[in-house]
Amino acid sequence: MNLAMADLITLCVGLPFELIMNWSQYPWPFPDVFCNLKALIAETTNYASIMTILLFSIERYIAVCHPFVFVKLKSLRQNVNKVLCLAWIISAISASPFGFYHRADYILKDWPGTENNVPVFSSKMCMVAVLFDRSSLPMYKVIFHLSALLFFAIPLSIIFVLHILIALHNSGIAFSHKILSGFLFYLAPIVNPILYNVVSSRFRKATKDLLLSVFCPARLPQDSVMLRRSSVKYVM
């Protein structure tokens, strides 16, 4: 739902501006504040989507690899809407420098051959401020690199590691289940005679006679010998 909302905001707010700018890059037809909002909303939705995927990956890792910890986090799971709202607030604050560094300005600020500082109104564009004022370029580079680190490189690395840990955990469970199933398959024939001896007195006597006939035939009871001979004669 959170990702769908971010995509919907991007489509409803960002796409119309992009279509108009691609159709006619200048002059900028909207109020100047819309240029700042366009950049702010675009970056905010991107950051919110990244943070949502990161939070869901962390939740999945805890649920799969540490289920008992996941149960203890019941209060946190009940406040998931508050957590997502906090993610949106952090995203908006982090994206605010990009809204500040975008502005609508004139490419040609003076008519050619004049010195009265009358801009060419048809040259108004919504662009990054560093294209108009080079003095802000170093700070913009710092903000851009911090954004790439905090909202791309680090989240991507965390998500990648978490999914590897989940895969290793699942493969370990599957391997242990395979070993356990094979062990239980051969455990049944071992346990069954013990259970039969505990439950059935006739089975205990038959087992005792069988062991005596193999290891100590002289100690075999007379009735068991006669029964064995009659059984052999009947078979023949």
FENQUI-V350993 format. One record per helix or strand of 2 or more residues. SS is the DSSP state (a for helix, b for strand). FROM is the first residue (numbers start at 0). LEN is the number of residues. If there is no record, write none. Layout:
ss | from | len
SS | FROM | LEN
SS | FROM | LEN
This chain:
ss | from | len
a | 1 | 22
a | 31 | 34
a | 66 | 6
a | 73 | 5
a | 79 | 21
b | 101 | 5
a | 120 | 3
b | 123 | 5
a | 128 | 3
a | 133 | 66
a | 200 | 15
a | 216 | 3
a | 221 | 14
